[in-house]
């Protein structure tokens, strides 16, 4: 019985060793298989990496080729664009230069045209002044030029009335005065305008009644009412001439003449025995004009006095000519 037990025990141990050996062999095969699989995986990864690097290199090369082609294309287009732009700029500069030349020519043409228009206006005004003389003389009395030519008389008028020798002094809160002051500035009136009383004003060499009618300043001329601005502008030269003639006739200053006209006094000749003979004046320098103004509104400046002295030269330096 002991022998049977030992045999069974020996058999069990042999089986145990066989199982362990089988287990070890199985483990070894499993490990080998795992190692083979890992090696295969690493090989595949390596192959994949190599292929990826090759593809990346090819892609980079293709992109570089494309970039170079585009660069060459853009370089050519850029060169063409710059060349076209340079041509456009050159054309623009030429056009601008031509435009400036045209503008200069147009400015010169306009300047010449303006000058010509001014000359035409000047001759037109002179013609209008002379054409209105008959009408003016019929309204205000005939002007005796006293032997002075119209050109000489106009020259004296231009010198005396280059600016306003007797300034208009508007009264406060008087609408007519404010309108007159504005019109003097707007249409450049240089003849004396002096308020006398009520609505009466000395305008140039004549006393007029002024009223505001239909929102316009009007003056009574004869029995009719006329627009102040139109009438004064139309007869401006006539008033100037009349005042200068009165100064030459009396040998007095503009203030003296205006003061006598305001007061309705008759202006007598400087020589009652021989009416206005210029021969009575020698060629020596004329005496200073008298300053006998009696009204504050017609006081004269020193500059005006000098002008008035020059007005007297026409009569005093024209020996033998009847004024």
Residue pairs with C-beta under 8 A, 6 or more apart in sequence:
125 237
126 154
129 154
129 237
129 238
130 150
132 234
132 235
132 238
133 143
133 238
136 143
136 235
136 238
137 143
139 221
139 222
140 205
140 206
140 238
140 242
143 238
143 241
143 242
143 245
144 245
145 153
145 245
146 245
146 248
146 249
146 276
146 315
146 322
146 323
147 276
147 278
147 318
147 321
147 322
147 323
148 245
148 248
148 314
148 315
148 318
148 321
148 323
152 314
153 241
153 244
153 245
153 314
154 237
154 241
156 244
156 310
156 311
156 314
157 237
157 240
157 241
157 244
159 307
159 310
159 311
160 240
160 243
160 244
160 254
160 304
160 307
160 308
160 310
160 311
161 190
161 191
161 240
162 190
162 307
163 190
164 184
164 189
164 190
165 190
165 192
165 254
165 300
165 301
165 303
165 304
165 307
165 308
166 192
166 194
166 254
166 255
166 258
166 297
166 298
166 299
166 300
166 304
168 177
168 180
168 181
168 184
168 192
168 193
168 194
169 297
170 177
170 178
170 180
170 181
171 177
171 195
175 212
176 199
176 210
176 211
176 212
176 217
177 195
179 212
179 217
179 228
180 193
180 201
180 210
180 217
180 228
183 189
183 217
183 228
183 229
183 232
184 193
186 229
187 229
187 232
187 233
189 232
189 236
190 236
190 240
191 203
191 204
191 232
191 236
191 239
191 240
191 243
192 202
192 203
192 204
192 243
192 254
192 258
192 298
193 201
193 202
193 203
193 204
194 201
194 202
194 258
194 262
194 295
194 297
194 298
195 201
195 297
196 202
196 207
196 262
199 209
199 210
199 211
200 207
200 208
200 209
200 210
201 207
201 208
201 210
202 258
202 261
202 262
203 219
203 232
203 239
204 232
204 235
204 236
204 238
204 239
204 240
204 242
204 243
205 239
205 242
205 243
205 246
205 257
205 261
206 239
206 261
207 261
207 262
207 264
208 219
208 220
208 221
209 219
209 220
210 217
210 218
210 219
210 220
210 228
211 217
211 218
211 220
211 225
212 218
213 225
216 227
216 228
217 227
217 228
217 229
218 225
218 226
218 227
218 228
219 225
219 226
219 228
219 231
219 232
221 231
232 239
243 254
243 257
243 258
244 311
246 257
246 261
246 267
247 253
247 254
247 257
247 289
247 308
247 311
247 312
248 276
248 311
248 312
248 314
248 315
248 323
249 267
249 269
249 270
249 276
249 323
250 256
250 257
250 260
250 267
250 268
250 269
250 270
251 270
251 289
251 312
251 315
252 270
252 289
252 290
252 292
253 289
253 290
253 291
253 292
253 293
253 300
253 305
253 308
254 300
254 304
254 308
255 291
255 292
255 293
255 298
255 299
255 300
256 289
256 290
256 291
256 292
256 293
257 267
258 293
258 295
258 298
259 292
259 293
259 294
259 295
259 298
260 266
260 267
261 267
262 295
262 298
263 294
269 275
269 276
269 323
270 276
271 277
271 280
274 280
275 323
276 315
276 322
276 323
277 322
277 323
278 315
278 316
278 318
278 319
278 320
278 321
278 322
278 323
279 319
279 320
279 321
281 315
281 316
281 317
281 318
281 319
282 316
282 319
283 316
283 317
283 319
286 309
286 312
286 313
286 316
288 305
288 309
289 305
289 308
289 309
289 312
291 300
291 305
293 299
293 300
300 308
315 323
